[in-house]
Amino acid sequence: MKVRDFMSTPVITIGPHATSSEIADLLAQHRIGGVPVLDRDGRVIGIVSEFDLLSRTGANASEVMSTEV
């Protein structure tokens, strides 16, 4: 099996200022477990997973995201 067999397309992404509630809504709406966080230039700067939302305190993506992607 390859990653493409499991991944969702198109890839749903967010910016660093997306709120925690917006992220939770996206995860539920698209039935996914995480979203990449992109900067203004479209570079990946982090990822927010369900675990990040549940285990970290913060109002937006830049405060709860994992940066070691």
C-alpha positions in Angstrom: 0.0 0.0 0.0 1.1 3.6 -0.7 0.2 6.8 1.0 -2.0 7.9 -1.9 -4.2 4.9 -1.1 -5.1 6.5 2.3 -4.8 10.3 1.7 -7.7 12.6 1.1 -7.8 14.9 -2.0 -7.8 17.7 -2.4 -5.7 18.5 0.7 -7.5 20.7 3.1 -5.2 23.4 4.6 -5.5 26.3 7.0 -3.6 29.4 7.8 -1.9 30.1 11.2 -4.7 32.4 12.3 -7.5 29.8 11.9 -9.3 29.4 15.2 -9.5 26.2 17.1 -13.2 26.0 16.6 -12.8 26.5 12.8 -10.2 23.7 12.7 -12.5 21.4 14.7 -15.3 22.1 12.3 -13.1 21.4 9.2 -11.8 18.1 10.7 -15.4 17.0 11.4 -16.8 18.2 8.1 -14.2 16.5 6.0 -13.8 13.5 8.3 -10.0 13.9 8.6 -7.7 13.7 11.5 -5.4 16.7 10.8 -4.7 19.7 8.6 -1.4 21.2 7.4 -0.8 24.9 8.4 0.5 27.0 5.6 2.2 30.4 5.6 1.4 33.2 3.2 3.7 31.7 0.6 2.0 28.3 0.8 4.8 26.6 2.7 4.0 24.1 5.4 4.8 25.5 8.8 3.0 23.0 11.0 0.1 20.6 11.3 -2.9 20.6 13.6 -4.3 17.2 14.5 -7.2 16.2 16.6 -4.7 15.3 19.4 -3.2 18.9 19.2 -6.7 20.4 19.6 -7.5 18.2 22.6 -4.1 18.3 24.4 -2.9 21.9 23.8 -4.4 25.2 24.9 -4.7 28.0 22.3 -7.1 30.1 20.4 -5.6 29.6 16.9 -3.6 27.2 14.8 -0.2 28.9 15.5 -0.7 28.2 19.2 -1.7 24.5 19.0 0.1 23.2 15.9 2.9 20.8 15.9 5.9 22.4 14.1 8.1 19.3 13.6 6.4 18.1 10.4 
